[in-house]
Amino acid sequence: MGKIENLQVINGEGYQLSTLDKVVAAARKNSVWPLPFATSCCGIEYMATMGSNYDLARFGMERMSFSPRQADLLIVAGTISKKLAPILKQVYEQMAEPKWVLSVGACASSGGIFDTYSVLQGIDRVIPVDVYVPGCPPRPEQIIDGIMKIHEMVQHEPLRRRYSDEYKAILNKYDIEGNEE
Amino acid sequence: MKSKLENNAVLELLKAKFGERIKSSEEPFGLLTIEVTSESVHDVISWLKTEPSLAISFLTNLGAVHYPNDKGREIAMVYHLHSLTNNFRIRLKAYVSIENPEIGTITDIHAGANWMERETYDFYGVIFTGHPNLTRILNEDSMDYFPMRKEYHLEDATREDKDDRFFGR
């Protein structure tokens, strides 16, 4: 497991004090379970990122979740056609909160070179996206950089954010039902 | 490998059998191409398959072309056929109008035409009368136009990050 940074603790004899949200954030950050939604060449770069050379496992991410129920991070890598868009949205809806989305590559982020009637012009038209990674396809270093940005967001996310009105407004924009308290 | 059939011989056979229903013929790159009336496509393909001396029994491909300036014959249906035993290829063309793009199905002759005709319907809106399940096959079901017709732009009209002047729209 990676080093837990910036976790302020007060150590005493037989006890350790910190705040709950910092402990939860550190735990979440160091065990993000990604769900790869890979459709094309960006998916190959993503597989290289997963593999032993670039090694996502060192960030506590060795467990690829191929079920959306147990996934924290949806990694969309590749061209999404309009016919596939409702399926991507369904996968996103099936993920449990809290969840994050990483859009890998030009196609997932904007449609890329596929400016055509059959291709979705960016996945942010159907689901909210946290971090965009540019590139066609991006190198594994760039994907890791995007994942580091996600980690930063996970670490600094307030515990109550997913119940906030702002968050519900974002989901409503995409016609997705939010969490009930 | 050389074909066992000659273009001229096949054309003579076809003319003897169908007469006026064969409208014209040409041989671009040595490929015998005949234009038939849209009503007789089914009969010609059926006969080519069952005629023992030809045995043109394999449907390589079928598709459509849109010629928007060719009034009354805007949609061209193209059938590529192949005789495996004689190593002979032939191309059939038939034209239909854009107002009434109907042509008979050939799924009763070649079962493999089923999905090809669905694809042609999906992209060009050609109605194959008698097809068992003429629905969209590749595009999303909610699509309300036929995207390969020339009046529609290839690009996605909802994209915002491009300057329209440079992309022809």
Chai-1 contact restraints between the chains, C-beta under 6 A:
chainA,res_idxA,chainB,res_idxB,connection_type,confidence,min_distance_angstrom,max_distance_angstrom,comment,restraint_id
A,K82,B,E140,contact,1.0,0.0,6.0,A-B,restraint_1
A,K83,B,E140,contact,1.0,0.0,6.0,A-B,restraint_2
A,D115,B,E155,contact,1.0,0.0,6.0,A-B,restraint_3
A,D115,B,D156,contact,1.0,0.0,6.0,A-B,restraint_4
A,D115,B,R159,contact,1.0,0.0,6.0,A-B,restraint_5
A,T116,B,L154,contact,1.0,0.0,6.0,A-B,restraint_6
A,Y117,B,P147,contact,1.0,0.0,6.0,A-B,restraint_7
A,Y117,B,D156,contact,1.0,0.0,6.0,A-B,restraint_8
A,Q121,B,D156,contact,1.0,0.0,6.0,A-B,restraint_9
A,Q121,B,R159,contact,1.0,0.0,6.0,A-B,restraint_10
